[in-house]
Amino acid sequence: MTFDCRKCGACCAFFNVELSTEEALCLPQTLVACYTKIPSMLCMAGTGEPHRGNRELNVVVQSNRCRALEGEIGKACTCAIYPIQPKVCREFPVGGEGCLMARKYYGLEV
């Protein structure tokens, strides 16, 4: 099965996006944050917090959505900084284990 990232966005709203110092300097500073529990580590704003709860059990879940993600998960999505997105985003394996886990979390076909 193949997936179109522009109709998904689940990984951008599921995983923490760690940044190197060099990457952080290339991004708009409104998109750079520090991990709450490890202030010296940089991450994309909106990420860096653990998921809490369980969607299947109707328990409140904290979003981990990257602020550069535009659109609705599972419908039409885009990355506002696509040309300069972090290495971890560029190299994320579409259709891999992490992709399928994020898609399943958001109730998308796997």
C-alpha positions, -999 to 999 in steps of 0.1 A, spaced: 0 0 0 12 35 -8 4 66 12 2 103 1 16 125 28 -5 154 16 -36 135 26 -23 123 59 -2 145 83 -4 119 111 34 117 116 35 155 120 10 154 148 23 123 165 61 124 169 85 147 186 106 166 160 141 171 174 162 198 159 199 203 157 212 238 166 220 244 129 184 234 118 169 256 145 189 286 132 174 282 97 138 281 109 115 309 119 120 312 157 83 309 163 86 273 152 115 265 176 108 253 211 126 235 239 115 202 254 96 209 286 116 183 307 149 189 289 152 226 282 186 222 265 170 201 237 154 219 208 123 207 190 97 220 165 71 240 184 40 220 191 61 188 196 82 177 225 55 165 248 45 129 254 11 117 244 -12 112 273 -43 91 274 -58 66 250 -81 75 221 -96 40 220 -107 44 257 -120 79 251 -94 94 274 -82 129 267 -51 129 245 -26 157 244 -18 168 208 18 167 196 10 186 164 39 204 148 30 241 143 43 239 107 16 214 98 -12 231 80 -45 215 72 -66 186 87 -50 153 95 -63 126 72 -77 151 47 -54 177 31 -21 186 48 10 205 39 42 216 57 45 253 59 83 250 58 87 221 34 118 235 16 136 238 49 120 211 70 143 193 95 163 162 84 142 139 105 111 150 86 128 146 52 141 112 60 109 98 77 101 64 61 66 67 45 48 34 50 73 23 77 65 12 112 64 48 126 41 59 98 17 31 103 17 37 141 8 74 136 -19 66 110 -35 40 133 -35 64 162 -55 89 141 -78 62 128 -64 63 92 -61 32 70 -30 12 75 
